[in-house]
Protein backbone atom coordinates (compact mmCIF):
# COMPACT_ATOMS: atom_id res chain seq x y z
CA UNK A 1 0.00 0.00 0.00
CA UNK A 2 1.23 3.47 -0.82
CA UNK A 3 1.87 5.51 2.27
CA UNK A 4 3.21 8.71 0.84
CA UNK A 5 3.63 10.72 -2.32
CA UNK A 6 7.22 9.53 -2.86
CA UNK A 7 6.14 5.87 -3.07
CA UNK A 8 3.43 6.78 -5.56
CA UNK A 9 5.89 8.65 -7.78
CA UNK A 10 8.40 5.78 -7.65
CA UNK A 11 5.73 3.27 -8.66
CA UNK A 12 4.64 5.54 -11.52
CA UNK A 13 8.24 5.78 -12.74
CA UNK A 14 8.59 1.99 -12.68
CA UNK A 15 5.35 1.45 -14.56
CA UNK A 16 6.11 4.20 -17.10
CA UNK A 17 9.63 2.84 -17.61
CA UNK A 18 8.40 -0.70 -18.20
CA UNK A 19 5.69 0.52 -20.59
CA UNK A 20 8.26 2.51 -22.58
CA UNK A 21 10.55 -0.51 -22.82
CA UNK A 22 7.75 -2.80 -23.98
CA UNK A 23 6.55 -0.17 -26.47
CA UNK A 24 10.11 0.30 -27.74
CA UNK A 25 10.59 -3.39 -28.37
CA UNK A 26 7.23 -3.61 -30.13
CA UNK A 27 7.85 -0.56 -32.29
CA UNK A 28 11.38 -1.74 -33.08
CA UNK A 29 10.13 -5.14 -34.20
CA UNK A 30 7.37 -3.60 -36.28
CA UNK A 31 9.55 -0.94 -37.90
CA UNK A 32 12.53 -3.20 -38.53
CA UNK A 33 10.91 -6.49 -39.38
CA UNK A 34 7.43 -5.79 -40.72
CA UNK A 35 7.75 -2.35 -42.34
CA UNK A 36 11.37 -2.35 -43.50
CA UNK A 37 12.35 -5.99 -44.11
CA UNK A 38 9.09 -7.59 -45.21
CA UNK A 39 7.81 -4.35 -46.74
CA UNK A 40 11.04 -3.96 -48.67
CA UNK A 41 10.75 -7.46 -50.09
CA UNK A 42 7.14 -6.78 -51.10
CA UNK A 43 8.15 -3.47 -52.69
CA UNK A 44 10.87 -5.13 -54.76
CA UNK A 45 8.54 -7.92 -55.92
CA UNK A 46 5.82 -5.43 -56.87
CA UNK A 47 8.27 -3.21 -58.72
CA UNK A 48 9.73 -6.14 -60.67
CA UNK A 49 6.30 -7.58 -61.57
CA UNK A 50 4.96 -4.19 -62.74
CA UNK A 51 4.40 -3.55 -66.42
CA UNK A 52 7.01 -0.79 -66.47
CA UNK A 53 10.09 -1.62 -64.39
CA UNK A 54 10.79 1.29 -62.05
CA UNK A 55 14.42 1.26 -60.93
CA UNK A 56 13.74 3.79 -58.18
CA UNK A 57 11.10 1.59 -56.56
CA UNK A 58 13.45 -1.40 -56.70
CA UNK A 59 16.28 0.66 -55.20
CA UNK A 60 14.13 1.94 -52.32
CA UNK A 61 12.91 -1.58 -51.64
CA UNK A 62 16.47 -2.90 -51.51
CA UNK A 63 17.52 -0.02 -49.25
CA UNK A 64 14.65 -0.80 -46.87
CA UNK A 65 15.82 -4.41 -46.71
CA UNK A 66 19.47 -3.45 -46.16
CA UNK A 67 18.73 -0.95 -43.39
CA UNK A 68 15.97 -2.95 -41.67
CA UNK A 69 18.11 -3.79 -38.65
CA UNK A 70 19.27 -0.23 -38.23
CA UNK A 71 15.73 1.13 -38.57
CA UNK A 72 14.46 -1.34 -35.98
CA UNK A 73 17.28 -0.63 -33.56
CA UNK A 74 16.90 3.14 -33.75
CA UNK A 75 13.13 2.90 -33.39
CA UNK A 76 13.47 0.71 -30.32
CA UNK A 77 16.25 2.84 -28.82
CA UNK A 78 14.07 5.97 -28.94
CA UNK A 79 11.70 4.38 -26.41
CA UNK A 80 13.89 1.89 -24.54
CA UNK A 81 16.55 4.40 -23.47
CA UNK A 82 14.12 6.76 -21.66
CA UNK A 83 12.39 3.73 -20.16
CA UNK A 84 15.68 2.48 -18.73
CA UNK A 85 16.42 5.94 -17.35
CA UNK A 86 13.04 6.02 -15.61
CA UNK A 87 13.67 2.59 -14.09
CA UNK A 88 17.13 3.68 -12.98
CA UNK A 89 15.73 6.89 -11.45
CA UNK A 90 13.10 4.92 -9.53
CA UNK A 91 15.81 2.56 -8.19
CA UNK A 92 18.14 5.40 -7.14
CA UNK A 93 15.46 7.33 -5.26
CA UNK A 94 14.13 4.26 -3.45
C-alpha positions in Angstrom: 0.0 0.0 0.0 1.2 3.5 -0.8 1.9 5.5 2.3 3.2 8.7 0.8 3.6 10.7 -2.3 7.2 9.5 -2.9 6.1 5.9 -3.1 3.4 6.8 -5.6 5.9 8.7 -7.8 8.4 5.8 -7.7 5.7 3.3 -8.7 4.6 5.5 -11.5 8.2 5.8 -12.7 8.6 2.0 -12.7 5.3 1.5 -14.6 6.1 4.2 -17.1 9.6 2.8 -17.6 8.4 -0.7 -18.2 5.7 0.5 -20.6 8.3 2.5 -22.6 10.6 -0.5 -22.8 7.8 -2.8 -24.0 6.6 -0.2 -26.5 10.1 0.3 -27.7 10.6 -3.4 -28.4 7.2 -3.6 -30.1 7.8 -0.6 -32.3 11.4 -1.7 -33.1 10.1 -5.1 -34.2 7.4 -3.6 -36.3 9.6 -0.9 -37.9 12.5 -3.2 -38.5 10.9 -6.5 -39.4 7.4 -5.8 -40.7 7.8 -2.4 -42.3 11.4 -2.4 -43.5 12.3 -6.0 -44.1 9.1 -7.6 -45.2 7.8 -4.4 -46.7 11.0 -4.0 -48.7 10.8 -7.5 -50.1 7.1 -6.8 -51.1 8.2 -3.5 -52.7 10.9 -5.1 -54.8 8.5 -7.9 -55.9 5.8 -5.4 -56.9 8.3 -3.2 -58.7 9.7 -6.1 -60.7 6.3 -7.6 -61.6 5.0 -4.2 -62.7 4.4 -3.5 -66.4 7.0 -0.8 -66.5 10.1 -1.6 -64.4 10.8 1.3 -62.0 14.4 1.3 -60.9 13.7 3.8 -58.2 11.1 1.6 -56.6 13.4 -1.4 -56.7 16.3 0.7 -55.2 14.1 1.9 -52.3 12.9 -1.6 -51.6 16.5 -2.9 -51.5 17.5 0.0 -49.2 14.7 -0.8 -46.9 15.8 -4.4 -46.7 19.5 -3.5 -46.2 18.7 -0.9 -43.4 16.0 -3.0 -41.7 18.1 -3.8 -38.7 19.3 -0.2 -38.2 15.7 1.1 -38.6 14.5 -1.3 -36.0 17.3 -0.6 -33.6 16.9 3.1 -33.7 13.1 2.9 -33.4 13.5 0.7 -30.3 16.3 2.8 -28.8 14.1 6.0 -28.9 11.7 4.4 -26.4 13.9 1.9 -24.5 16.5 4.4 -23.5 14.1 6.8 -21.7 12.4 3.7 -20.2 15.7 2.5 -18.7 16.4 5.9 -17.4 13.0 6.0 -15.6 13.7 2.6 -14.1 17.1 3.7 -13.0 15.7 6.9 -11.5 13.1 4.9 -9.5 15.8 2.6 -8.2 18.1 5.4 -7.1 15.5 7.3 -5.3 14.1 4.3 -3.4 
